[in-house]
Amino acid sequence: MSSLSPDPIRLDGPRSRGEELCHIVTSDEPDVALCGKEVTGWPWNPPWPICVVCADLAQGAGLV
């Protein structure tokens, strides 16, 4: 029988693997993604899938 230890508790950044999305921020508010997600302490430009809400908002605002 093997014992599985839970993922360590994260104090900042994504709290679970389901939250590992690359959010888009602006220079005016680098700690808040376009979708409204607080991203303080998250890595810059992670190799995760792009948040579709951020992508849609960026495209609508002409940021990309």
Secondary structure, 3 states (H helix, E strand, C coil): CCCCCCCCCCCCCCCCHHHCCECCCCCCCCCECCCCCECCCCCCCCCCCECHHHHHHHHHCCCC
